[in-house]
Amino acid sequence: MKKIATLLVIGAVAFIYACGPSVKEQEETRIADSIRVADSLAMVQAEQQRIADSIAMAQAEAAHADSVAQGLIKE
């Protein structure tokens, strides 16, 4: 009976191990995740750059409007 129980446990462990992803599948998943993270970071950085450019443009326009208002330059 002990031998049968041992064989069943070994068989169950082998079955569970066989059901998991292979090393190749794990590597493909890791690479896909890395690419997805890199793409997300690039999108965030592009959005931050767009915001910074908008702020700089608004500040330049405000400075120009102030100069016009003070009569330093003509429009």
Secondary structure as UniProt FT lines:
FT   HELIX           2..19
FT   HELIX           23..70
//
